[in-house]
Every structure is written in C-alpha cells, then in structure tokens.
Amino acid sequence: MNDYEIIVVGGGHAGVEAALAAARLGKKTALINLYKDKIAMMPCNPSIGGPAKGIVVREIDALGGEMAKAADATSLQMKLLNSSRGPGVWALRAQSDKIEYSKYMLQKVEEQKNLTLVSGVVVDITLDDDNKVNGIVFQDGSFLKCQAVVLTTGTYLSSRVLRGSERIEEGPNGEITQKLLSERLKEIGIKTKRFKTGTPPRVKKDSVDLSDAKLEPGTDKKISFSFSTKTFTPVDEQEPCYLIHSTDETKKIIEENLDKSAMYSGEVDSVGPRYCPSFEDKIVRFNSKVEHQIFLEPESVHMDTWYVQGFSTSMPIEVQDKMLRSLPGFKNVVVDKWAYAIEYDCIDPTQLKLSLELQLVKNLFCAGQINGTSGYEEAAGQGLIAGINAVRKLDNLEPLILRRHEAYIGVMIDDLINKGVVEPYRLLTSRAEHRLLLRNDNAELRLKKYGHDIGLISEHEWKDYLAFKNGIESTIEKLKAIRITPKMDLAVELMQLGQSNIHQGFSLFEIIKQPTVDVNVIKKHTDVLNFLTENQLQNLVINIRFEGYIKKELESVSRLEKLETKMIPNDIDYSEVDSIATEARQKLTAIRPISIGQASRISGVNPADIQMLLIHLRKKYPNRNK
C-alpha cells in the first residue's frame, strides 16, 4: 500500500474535517474508516447547530471547513434560535437530512485531491525511537507508513451498547468496536476515561397521531451557516417538526422500572452527559416536574421516521414500548429503532497541547469525542484544528491556537486542556466569558483572515469577504454623514410609531443606536441600508447598538492578553518553583502551559500560585517576557 504524510483514523465529523483540511493544504492524506460508504454519519440527533454549536459551525466555515456548506445543502429546516434575546446567544440550527448529509461529505472526500479513503480497522499506531508516529497497523496485519496521525475514533473505542440488562460489545448502529486500538493507547501511556451517551428511539411517522402536537416551523428569513450559500429554501417548503410533552403516566412507568435501566442498575460506572440526559435522568433529577418537552424531528426525506428528541433511554425494550405508548398520539406507535445507551473509552484531554497534539507522542493528534466531548459540531471544530495543526507541524510552522475571545472553538479547546472533563463536554454560551464578541453574525470578521492566511480560503472567497467587510464599514460612514431633522418624513413616522422622539437633528447612526427603532422603517425612507445582505445588516445594527459594551469587552480582552504574551519556557522545572500548592505543581507539570494566561486558567492553580510562578520566571529567566 502507499505511504502517506498524514493519516486520519475515523470518518466521522472530526475525521472528515481533519482529512479535508490536510489534503487541501497539500499533504498526501489517507482517511481510514470502518466502512467506505459511511462518512460523517449522524448516529444520534439528525441536526446541525444550536446554542453555541451553531456559532461553531459558522466558525468552521470562516476557517475553511466544510460542515457549514454541508448543513446548508442538506437541511430540511433552518431556524434562528434565541432571536428574542441578546445577540450574544443567537444561533442557527438546521434539521438535517442525515442520508443526504453523509452523501454530500462522501462526495467531497472522494473528489478531494491528495485524499484517499481507505476502509479498515486500525489496531496499532507505530512509533520510532524518538517516540514519534511513523505508521498505523490494520487488523489484517497490513501497515501504512506516515509522518503524522489524527485520531478521531468517536465513540468506538472499547464501546458497549447498553439496553436494560443487555451488554453488547459494538459501536453505534451495531458497528464494529475498536478494542485493540484502545488497549494500544493505554500501552503507550495515554490515560483514558470511561464515558457514555445515548440515543432515543425512532418511530414510524404514519403510526403517530399529531392532532395534539404543536407545529414547530423554521424561521422565515434567508439564513445560512455558510458565508458562500446564496440559495435558500422558503420556510413553507421546509420540513416541519412537532412538539409534544410527556405525561404523568410516562413518569410513573419510569419510576416503577428504574432498576431495569442500564444507567440505574448499578452495573455501569461510566459518566454520561449532564446537558443531554436520558429520560430516566430527567425524572430522577427533576422529580417535581410532571411533564417534559419532546420534539418529533424528521431524519431524511428518504425515511418515514421521527427522531424522538428528548426521549433518550437505556430501558429494556418492553419498558420503552410502554413509555412510548404513554405519550400523546403514540397509542398505536410502530418503532423503527429502539433507544440505547453506549459507553466508550476517551482520553484525558489534559494530556494534549493546545494544538491538539499529544504531549507524550510526537505528531499524534486527537480530535472529537475521543477528547471527551459530545456533539457533531464540537467534533468538527476540533477536527479542523487538528488537521490544520498536523500540517503545520510537518511544515515546521507555529500551530493555529485560537484565543478564548476569538472563537468558541478556542474556548472549547482551552477548557478541555486546562480544566479537563468529568463528563462529556458540551459547548454552551455560558462557557464563553466574551460571548458578546463571539456572535453568530461576526464569525467571518473574527476568523476569515486566519483561514485565508493558512490557505483554506480561496482568493474568490477572500474577495467576497472583503466586499462584505467593506460594505459594512462604508455604510457606517454614510449613516454618520446623513442627518435627520424633526420635520423630515422619517422623523415624523418614527415619532408616530413611538420608536423615537427626534426633537433635534440626529445622524442615522445615532438613530439606529436606539434599540426601539426598527431599521425596516429607515429602509423605507433611504436606500443606504438596502444594499446590505441580511448578515451584513445584522452585524451593522449589533455593532452600532452595542458599541459601548463591545468596546468594554475589547478593553477587558486587551488586559487579559498581556498574560498570554508572558510565555513560559518549555524547559521549566516546576519542582523548583517555591511556595506553590502541591495540586498546582502537579497540574502545571502535567499540562505544561505555554503562557501565564493559560496557566491561570488551569483548574487547581490559584492566583497565589501564579504570583509565585511569575517571581520564579523573573529570577530564573530574567531576559524573557520584558
């Protein structure tokens, strides 16, 4: 078989982004997957985006990844979430066609220059005498030589499917588990954890009575994840979702059969996701609550099934059947696929560098659920960064490390490495201290230059972005120059509508700054805003109205950035640092932060420890960080 520069193990959402990025940056790349026709599958929720996650998808697009384009091209419904709240938490969510999404990604992989798709089970990673990756071994004994490996094995490492008393050694959807590879990682010295996740049942659409269900349509706007998307499906042509609620009977069935749940039987020690709990967890943790939301979501135009969102369970089939029939409209339900939980090995992410390369093994990168995360979007974001940094490592370039104020991807990776994980990590807006800067509308403005400089954004895309950016900036200057007086038609209408009391001359910029003013009223009286796209207009209005808050956020970032520039030498011996806590010394030695800023965010490292570290650096390395 051929030799490769970079090998990506695992063809899920992380693996596809890593492989495409590496190949597009000119490296001879192999993508190894268990099955050649199953790429970027959706074994759980058939959707892309959501709070924080939707912003990650837009960040992936701005950096030159593929997920956003795939989500737009294969969406069944598009929705803007949290639109009634502040712009810092707005996010897109697409109900995806899981079959078409996988087909789209498979086509991109097969068409990509420098990229070869190989099917097989990887059981070993080989290292040279310098503890550097030099190849992988398949189950049949065959060997592929390479210079770097990106592991994106998802939930397949020593995975077991759990349903009632059943314990089956397999991956999602009855696929092969990768037990030998998991054992090999432990042999190398990599610390692992045992996590679990779950998926709800799928039921036949025509067996459910929707009479009492609430219709959940998409958003009637031209919205998309990708900056390059130019065509939009009208909302009345999008697939509907529905909302129902569990009943008191549902709760009673759970309580009477709790000991039959795989999660509550006492035989499972793995840790599940707090923010995506099983239905049993909801009943136990929120016992005073009578009913819970359940969404019915289509999986594909090629399938006649509902995904029963919010009804994940590890109950045996006979109990699941009773649970389902207790839901409104489910009396005659026909189940296409029963729910199950799955437990699997993942690594302790504090063993990674910020580049997503393992500290212990040179040129071995990890991305996705193997790092203890959950979700397609979190996986894809990590995969893109790992693929980029594997290339940059081979090219002797500095890694791409996104700061916490630059991207949710940066927040996630920083959290994983400095705080570790005790349960599957899910991105939330509350994890970002600078979320007003990390908005849905400004991903291009934050990250496009990185994508272009790295080489993943084409010149055509770059020119489109510059036109986008210049359009916003030039419009702001025009708004500042146009003056509106009390007797002008716009001023009179705004007064009549109670949106603004223009008793003296104001610029349009000052008028838009008022949160009560509807910009659509302004558009009727002047065409200065009519040349902007939906995203440009949204960005412009947010920047004008939140100008003061954004300025304060940037000032805060500037102060914190000074800590990021205080670099810590690679050869530092933390045993020589006086008067720091034992836990801090252990954490600093294990994580090896590259800056004082990173060190200050490590769980267990306190301000007093940072102060002593600074004193040590001034004494030991007097000519650095001046």
ChimeraX attribute file (.defattr): number of C-alpha atoms within 10 A of each C-alpha:
attribute: neighborCount
match mode: 1-to-1
recipient: residues
	/A:1	7
	/A:2	10
	/A:3	15
	/A:4	21
	/A:5	21
	/A:6	30
	/A:7	32
	/A:8	30
	/A:9	28
	/A:10	30
	/A:11	32
	/A:12	27
	/A:13	31
	/A:14	35
	/A:15	34
	/A:16	32
	/A:17	30
	/A:18	37
	/A:19	35
	/A:20	30
	/A:21	29
	/A:22	29
	/A:23	24
	/A:24	19
	/A:25	17
	/A:26	14
	/A:27	21
	/A:28	20
	/A:29	27
	/A:30	26
	/A:31	24
	/A:32	26
	/A:33	24
	/A:34	20
	/A:35	16
	/A:36	14
	/A:37	14
	/A:38	17
	/A:39	24
	/A:40	25
	/A:41	20
	/A:42	22
	/A:43	13
	/A:44	19
	/A:45	20
	/A:46	23
	/A:47	24
	/A:48	25
	/A:49	28
	/A:50	23
	/A:51	19
	/A:52	28
	/A:53	26
	/A:54	25
	/A:55	29
	/A:56	31
	/A:57	33
	/A:58	29
	/A:59	31
	/A:60	32
	/A:61	26
	/A:62	30
	/A:63	27
	/A:64	27
	/A:65	27
	/A:66	22
	/A:67	30
	/A:68	27
	/A:69	21
	/A:70	21
	/A:71	27
	/A:72	26
	/A:73	21
	/A:74	20
	/A:75	24
	/A:76	27
	/A:77	27
	/A:78	31
	/A:79	22
	/A:80	22
	/A:81	18
	/A:82	15
	/A:83	13
	/A:84	9
	/A:85	9
	/A:86	11
	/A:87	20
	/A:88	19
	/A:89	23
	/A:90	21
	/A:91	26
	/A:92	25
	/A:93	25
	/A:94	24
	/A:95	27
	/A:96	29
	/A:97	24
	/A:98	27
	/A:99	19
	/A:100	19
	/A:101	24
	/A:102	21
	/A:103	19
	/A:104	18
	/A:105	25
	/A:106	21
	/A:107	11
	/A:108	16
	/A:109	22
	/A:110	12
	/A:111	11
	/A:112	14
	/A:113	15
	/A:114	19
	/A:115	25
	/A:116	20
	/A:117	20
	/A:118	15
	/A:119	17
	/A:120	18
	/A:121	21
	/A:122	24
	/A:123	19
	/A:124	19
	/A:125	20
	/A:126	17
	/A:127	17
	/A:128	10
	/A:129	6
	/A:130	8
	/A:131	14
	/A:132	16
	/A:133	21
	/A:134	21
	/A:135	22
	/A:136	21
	/A:137	18
	/A:138	17
	/A:139	14
	/A:140	10
	/A:141	10
	/A:142	11
	/A:143	18
	/A:144	17
	/A:145	19
	/A:146	21
	/A:147	20
	/A:148	27
	/A:149	28
	/A:150	27
	/A:151	25
	/A:152	31
	/A:153	30
	/A:154	30
	/A:155	26
	/A:156	27
	/A:157	23
	/A:158	21
	/A:159	26
	/A:160	23
	/A:161	23
	/A:162	27
	/A:163	24
	/A:164	23
	/A:165	15
	/A:166	14
	/A:167	13
	/A:168	13
	/A:169	20
	/A:170	23
	/A:171	21
	/A:172	21
	/A:173	11
	/A:174	11
	/A:175	13
	/A:176	17
	/A:177	22
	/A:178	24
	/A:179	18
	/A:180	16
	/A:181	22
	/A:182	23
	/A:183	17
	/A:184	15
	/A:185	16
	/A:186	13
	/A:187	10
	/A:188	14
	/A:189	10
	/A:190	19
	/A:191	15
	/A:192	20
	/A:193	18
	/A:194	22
	/A:195	25
	/A:196	26
	/A:197	27
	/A:198	24
	/A:199	25
	/A:200	23
	/A:201	23
	/A:202	23
	/A:203	22
	/A:204	16
	/A:205	20
	/A:206	13
	/A:207	15
	/A:208	20
	/A:209	14
	/A:210	17
	/A:211	8
	/A:212	12
	/A:213	16
	/A:214	14
	/A:215	14
	/A:216	16
	/A:217	16
	/A:218	23
	/A:219	19
	/A:220	13
	/A:221	14
	/A:222	16
	/A:223	20
	/A:224	25
	/A:225	31
	/A:226	24
	/A:227	19
	/A:228	15
	/A:229	14
	/A:230	10
	/A:231	11
	/A:232	13
	/A:233	17
	/A:234	14
	/A:235	18
	/A:236	12
	/A:237	10
	/A:238	16
	/A:239	19
	/A:240	17
	/A:241	20
	/A:242	18
	/A:243	17
	/A:244	20
	/A:245	18
	/A:246	20
	/A:247	15
	/A:248	14
	/A:249	16
	/A:250	21
	/A:251	22
	/A:252	15
	/A:253	15
	/A:254	22
	/A:255	14
	/A:256	10
	/A:257	14
	/A:258	20
	/A:259	14
	/A:260	18
	/A:261	21
	/A:262	24
	/A:263	26
	/A:264	17
	/A:265	12
	/A:266	10
	/A:267	9
	/A:268	13
	/A:269	12
	/A:270	16
	/A:271	17
	/A:272	24
	/A:273	18
	/A:274	13
	/A:275	13
	/A:276	17
	/A:277	19
	/A:278	24
	/A:279	21
	/A:280	22
	/A:281	19
	/A:282	17
	/A:283	21
	/A:284	14
	/A:285	11
	/A:286	12
	/A:287	12
	/A:288	8
	/A:289	12
	/A:290	15
	/A:291	18
	/A:292	18
	/A:293	11
	/A:294	17
	/A:295	20
	/A:296	25
	/A:297	26
	/A:298	28
	/A:299	22
	/A:300	21
	/A:301	14
	/A:302	11
	/A:303	13
	/A:304	14
	/A:305	24
	/A:306	23
	/A:307	25
	/A:308	23
	/A:309	19
	/A:310	22
	/A:311	25
	/A:312	24
	/A:313	29
	/A:314	30
	/A:315	31
	/A:316	20
	/A:317	14
	/A:318	9
	/A:319	19
	/A:320	25
	/A:321	16
	/A:322	15
	/A:323	22
	/A:324	22
	/A:325	17
	/A:326	19
	/A:327	19
	/A:328	17
	/A:329	17
	/A:330	16
	/A:331	14
	/A:332	12
	/A:333	18
	/A:334	18
	/A:335	18
	/A:336	15
	/A:337	14
	/A:338	19
	/A:339	22
	/A:340	26
	/A:341	25
	/A:342	26
	/A:343	26
	/A:344	29
	/A:345	28
	/A:346	27
	/A:347	22
	/A:348	20
	/A:349	29
	/A:350	25
	/A:351	24
	/A:352	25
	/A:353	21
	/A:354	27
	/A:355	23
	/A:356	29
	/A:357	24
	/A:358	18
	/A:359	18
	/A:360	15
	/A:361	18
	/A:362	19
	/A:363	26
	/A:364	26
	/A:365	26
	/A:366	29
	/A:367	32
	/A:368	30
	/A:369	30
	/A:370	26
	/A:371	32
	/A:372	28
	/A:373	26
	/A:374	24
	/A:375	21
	/A:376	27
	/A:377	29
	/A:378	27
	/A:379	26
	/A:380	30
	/A:381	30
	/A:382	30
	/A:383	33
	/A:384	30
	/A:385	30
	/A:386	35
	/A:387	32
	/A:388	28
	/A:389	27
	/A:390	31
	/A:391	24
	/A:392	18
	/A:393	17
	/A:394	14
	/A:395	9
	/A:396	9
	/A:397	11
	/A:398	10
	/A:399	18
	/A:400	15
	/A:401	17
	/A:402	20
	/A:403	16
	/A:404	22
	/A:405	22
	/A:406	20
	/A:407	23
	/A:408	30
	/A:409	29
	/A:410	21
	/A:411	20
	/A:412	24
	/A:413	28
	/A:414	22
	/A:415	22
	/A:416	23
	/A:417	25
	/A:418	27
	/A:419	17
	/A:420	20
	/A:421	18
	/A:422	14
	/A:423	20
	/A:424	22
	/A:425	22
	/A:426	19
	/A:427	23
	/A:428	16
	/A:429	20
	/A:430	10
	/A:431	15
	/A:432	21
	/A:433	14
	/A:434	22
	/A:435	21
	/A:436	20
	/A:437	24
	/A:438	25
	/A:439	27
	/A:440	29
	/A:441	24
	/A:442	23
	/A:443	24
	/A:444	23
	/A:445	15
	/A:446	18
	/A:447	20
	/A:448	24
	/A:449	17
	/A:450	17
	/A:451	21
	/A:452	17
	/A:453	11
	/A:454	15
	/A:455	17
	/A:456	22
	/A:457	20
	/A:458	13
	/A:459	11
	/A:460	8
	/A:461	17
	/A:462	15
	/A:463	12
	/A:464	14
	/A:465	19
	/A:466	15
	/A:467	12
	/A:468	18
	/A:469	16
	/A:470	12
	/A:471	18
	/A:472	23
	/A:473	13
	/A:474	10
	/A:475	19
	/A:476	19
	/A:477	11
	/A:478	15
	/A:479	17
	/A:480	14
	/A:481	13
	/A:482	13
	/A:483	15
	/A:484	18
	/A:485	15
	/A:486	16
	/A:487	13
	/A:488	13
	/A:489	12
	/A:490	19
	/A:491	24
	/A:492	16
	/A:493	16
	/A:494	20
	/A:495	15
	/A:496	11
	/A:497	14
	/A:498	11
	/A:499	17
	/A:500	19
	/A:501	14
	/A:502	18
	/A:503	11
	/A:504	10
	/A:505	15
	/A:506	17
	/A:507	16
	/A:508	18
	/A:509	20
	/A:510	15
	/A:511	27
	/A:512	20
	/A:513	17
	/A:514	14
	/A:515	15
	/A:516	13
	/A:517	16
	/A:518	15
	/A:519	14
	/A:520	10
	/A:521	14
	/A:522	20
	/A:523	13
	/A:524	11
	/A:525	13
	/A:526	11
	/A:527	10
	/A:528	15
	/A:529	21
	/A:530	13
	/A:531	12
	/A:532	16
	/A:533	14
	/A:534	14
	/A:535	17
	/A:536	19
	/A:537	19
	/A:538	16
	/A:539	19
	/A:540	21
	/A:541	19
	/A:542	21
	/A:543	19
	/A:544	18
	/A:545	17
	/A:546	14
	/A:547	13
	/A:548	11
	/A:549	13
	/A:550	17
	/A:551	13
	/A:552	11
	/A:553	17
	/A:554	16
	/A:555	12
	/A:556	13
	/A:557	16
	/A:558	12
	/A:559	10
	/A:560	13
	/A:561	15
	/A:562	12
	/A:563	15
	/A:564	18
	/A:565	14
	/A:566	18
	/A:567	16
	/A:568	22
	/A:569	14
	/A:570	9
	/A:571	7
	/A:572	15
	/A:573	12
	/A:574	17
	/A:575	12
	/A:576	12
	/A:577	17
	/A:578	13
	/A:579	12
	/A:580	19
	/A:581	14
	/A:582	13
	/A:583	13
	/A:584	19
	/A:585	21
	/A:586	15
	/A:587	21
	/A:588	22
	/A:589	14
	/A:590	13
	/A:591	22
	/A:592	25
	/A:593	23
	/A:594	17
	/A:595	16
	/A:596	20
	/A:597	19
	/A:598	21
	/A:599	26
	/A:600	20
	/A:601	17
	/A:602	22
	/A:603	16
	/A:604	19
	/A:605	21
	/A:606	16
	/A:607	12
	/A:608	12
	/A:609	21
	/A:610	17
	/A:611	15
	/A:612	15
	/A:613	22
	/A:614	16
	/A:615	14
	/A:616	17
	/A:617	20
	/A:618	14
	/A:619	10
	/A:620	13
	/A:621	13
	/A:622	10
	/A:623	9
	/A:624	12
	/A:625	11
	/A:626	7
